[in-house]
Amino acid sequence: MSEIRNVAIIGAGTMGHSLAQVFAQGGCNVWLNDVKEEILARARKLIASNLDTLIELGVVEKSQKEPILKRIHTTAKLEEAGKSADLVIEAIIEDQAAKKEMFSRLDKICPPGAILASNTSYMDIFKFVETKRPDKVLIAHWFAPPHIVPLVEIVKGPQTSQATVDVVKALMIKVGKKPIVLTKFLPGFIANRLQSALQNEVMHLLDNGYASPEDIDTATKASFALRMPILGLVKRMDFTGLDLSQKIKSNMTYKVPPQRPRSETLDKLVSQGKLGVKTGSGYYEYSGRSTEEIMKERDLKLIRLREFLKEMGEL
Ligand SMILES: NC(=O)c1ccc[n+]([C@@H]2O[C@H](COP(=O)([O-])OP(=O)(O)OC[C@H]3O[C@@H](n4cnc5c(N)ncnc54)[C@H](O)[C@@H]3O)[C@@H](O)[C@H]2O)c1
C-alpha cells in the first residue's frame, strides 16, 4: 500500500469526530462509524463548528467547508465503514475486550492490505489484538483535539513492518500532522510520560501547600513553557551548557517526589463535584461562562499560537 485515500474512523466521540475532520481536511475520503446515529449526527455538528472556527481564523478557506464535509460519510454499520478502507483508526472506548473484538471484526471486514491503527491511550494492544495481518497493526496516538494539536505518536508492535510505519508516517505529514515513531511499546509513550512526571510534581507542590495553583501556572507559563516551543526539552540543555547540566544532575539536592496513587487536594475538589471546566470550577473558577465558550477561547488561542510557531519554522 503506497497511498492512502480511504480512511475509516471507528468511534465518533471526543477523538473520533476530530480525527475524521483531520483526514477530510487532508483530502482523504472518510468513513466515520459509531454505534448510534445520534452520536454520528452530533459528530457532524461538531466538525462543522470546528471548521467555522478554523475559517474564522483564516486557517481553512470558507469555500472548503462543504467539500470537506462531503468527504465525511457517517455510518452505524462497521461493514460499510471498513469495506474499502486503506487505513482504519480505532478510537472506541479504552477497554481491552472492546478493542480486541473490534480488531478481530475489522480484520474480517477490511481489505487484506488495510492498515489497522489504534488510538489507545495506554494499552499494549500488541499483547491481545489478534489479526491475520500483524505486520499492518500499529498504535497511532493522538492528542485532543486532533484537528488542532499536531503530534501523532506512532508505536511499532513486535511484528509491525517498517513499510507500514513509513506509509502511516507519510500520510500524517501529508495531512499536516507531526508524527514521531516509537520502535516499541512504552506505557505513556513520550508526551504523556513527560506530562505525568510534571503532574506528579504539581500535586506534590499543591498537597504540601508550597504554592497556589495560580502561582504554579505562572511559574510554568512565564519561564520554561515560554522557551519550550522553541527549544523543546533536549535542545534546552545545549543552551544551558552540558557542563552545567551535568553538575545539576549530579548534585542530587532535588528529589523526585514519590509517586502516590492519590492527591489530597485533587480528592477534595472531586468530592465537592468540582471537576474542572465542565462543572464551572476545579482548581480555578469558571462560573458565568459556558463550557463551549471557554473551550472555544482555548481553541482560538491554541490555533493562533500553532500557526505562529509554524510561521517561525518551529512546528
Ligand atoms: N480523549 C482524549 O483526550 C484521548 C487522547 C488520546 C487517546 N484517547 C483514546 O482514544 C480512544 C477514544 O477516546 P475518546 O475520548 O474519544 O472516547 P469517547 O468515549 O468520547 O468516544 C468513544 C466512542 O466510541 C464509541 N464506541 C464504543 N464502542 C464502539 C463500537 N463497538 N463500535 C463503534 N463505536 C463504538 C462510543 O459510542 C463513543 O462515541 C480511547 O482509546 C482513548 O483512550 C483519548
The ligand as an SDF file (V2000), in Angstrom:
LIG
                    3D

 44 48  0  0  0  0  0  0  0  0999 V2000
   -9.9580   11.9060   24.9760 N   0  0  0  0  0  0  0  0  0  0  0  0
   -8.6370   12.0600   24.8590 C   0  0  0  0  0  0  0  0  0  0  0  0
   -8.0700   13.1020   25.2130 O   0  0  0  0  0  0  0  0  0  0  0  0
   -7.7960   10.9560   24.2470 C   0  0  0  0  0  0  0  0  0  0  0  0
   -6.4820   11.2540   23.8210 C   0  0  0  0  0  0  0  0  0  0  0  0
   -5.7200   10.2310   23.2150 C   0  0  0  0  0  0  0  0  0  0  0  0
   -6.2620    8.9600   23.0730 C   0  0  0  0  0  0  0  0  0  0  0  0
   -7.5380    8.7040   23.5190 N   0  0  0  0  0  0  0  0  0  0  0  0
   -8.0660    7.3550   23.3070 C   0  0  0  0  0  0  0  0  0  0  0  0
   -8.9420    7.3840   22.1940 O   0  0  0  0  0  0  0  0  0  0  0  0
   -9.9960    6.4240   22.3560 C   0  0  0  0  0  0  0  0  0  0  0  0
  -11.3310    7.1400   22.3150 C   0  0  0  0  0  0  0  0  0  0  0  0
  -11.3780    8.0930   23.3480 O   0  0  0  0  0  0  0  0  0  0  0  0
  -12.4990    9.2400   23.3850 P   0  0  0  0  0  0  0  0  0  0  0  0
  -12.0620   10.1940   24.4520 O   0  0  0  0  0  0  0  0  0  0  0  0
  -12.7880    9.7250   22.0170 O   0  0  0  0  0  0  0  0  0  0  0  0
  -13.7480    8.3910   23.9290 O   0  0  0  0  0  0  0  0  0  0  0  0
  -15.3040    8.7500   23.8240 P   0  0  0  0  0  0  0  0  0  0  0  0
  -15.9590    7.9960   24.9230 O   0  0  0  0  0  0  0  0  0  0  0  0
  -15.5060   10.2270   23.7230 O   0  0  0  0  0  0  0  0  0  0  0  0
  -15.7250    8.1180   22.4160 O   0  0  0  0  0  0  0  0  0  0  0  0
  -15.7130    6.7560   22.1760 C   0  0  0  0  0  0  0  0  0  0  0  0
  -16.7870    6.4760   21.1370 C   0  0  0  0  0  0  0  0  0  0  0  0
  -16.6640    5.1270   20.7280 O   0  0  0  0  0  0  0  0  0  0  0  0
  -17.9710    4.6330   20.5180 C   0  0  0  0  0  0  0  0  0  0  0  0
  -17.9440    3.1820   20.5590 N   0  0  0  0  0  0  0  0  0  0  0  0
  -17.8400    2.3630   21.6120 C   0  0  0  0  0  0  0  0  0  0  0  0
  -17.8590    1.0810   21.2170 N   0  0  0  0  0  0  0  0  0  0  0  0
  -17.9820    1.0860   19.8640 C   0  0  0  0  0  0  0  0  0  0  0  0
  -18.0730    0.0790   18.8720 C   0  0  0  0  0  0  0  0  0  0  0  0
  -18.0400   -1.1980   19.2030 N   0  0  0  0  0  0  0  0  0  0  0  0
  -18.1750    0.4620   17.5810 N   0  0  0  0  0  0  0  0  0  0  0  0
  -18.1910    1.7690   17.2330 C   0  0  0  0  0  0  0  0  0  0  0  0
  -18.1240    2.7780   18.1440 N   0  0  0  0  0  0  0  0  0  0  0  0
  -18.0220    2.4330   19.4320 C   0  0  0  0  0  0  0  0  0  0  0  0
  -18.7920    5.2610   21.6380 C   0  0  0  0  0  0  0  0  0  0  0  0
  -20.1760    5.2370   21.3180 O   0  0  0  0  0  0  0  0  0  0  0  0
  -18.2140    6.6610   21.6970 C   0  0  0  0  0  0  0  0  0  0  0  0
  -18.9310    7.5590   20.8620 O   0  0  0  0  0  0  0  0  0  0  0  0
   -9.6970    5.7140   23.6880 C   0  0  0  0  0  0  0  0  0  0  0  0
   -8.9460    4.5750   23.4470 O   0  0  0  0  0  0  0  0  0  0  0  0
   -8.8850    6.7760   24.4480 C   0  0  0  0  0  0  0  0  0  0  0  0
   -8.0800    6.1850   25.4420 O   0  0  0  0  0  0  0  0  0  0  0  0
   -8.3240    9.6730   24.0730 C   0  0  0  0  0  0  0  0  0  0  0  0
  1  2  1  0
  2  3  2  0
  2  4  1  0
  4  5  1  0
  4 44  2  0
  5  6  2  0
  6  7  1  0
  7  8  2  0
  8  9  1  0
  8 44  1  0
  9 10  1  0
  9 42  1  0
 10 11  1  0
 11 12  1  0
 11 40  1  0
 12 13  1  0
 13 14  1  0
 14 15  2  0
 14 16  1  0
 14 17  1  0
 17 18  1  0
 18 19  2  0
 18 20  1  0
 18 21  1  0
 21 22  1  0
 22 23  1  0
 23 24  1  0
 23 38  1  0
 24 25  1  0
 25 26  1  0
 25 36  1  0
 26 27  1  0
 26 35  1  0
 27 28  2  0
 28 29  1  0
 29 30  1  0
 29 35  2  0
 30 31  1  0
 30 32  2  0
 32 33  1  0
 33 34  2  0
 34 35  1  0
 36 37  1  0
 36 38  1  0
 38 39  1  0
 40 41  1  0
 40 42  1  0
 42 43  1  0
M  CHG  2   8   1  16  -1
M  END
$$$$
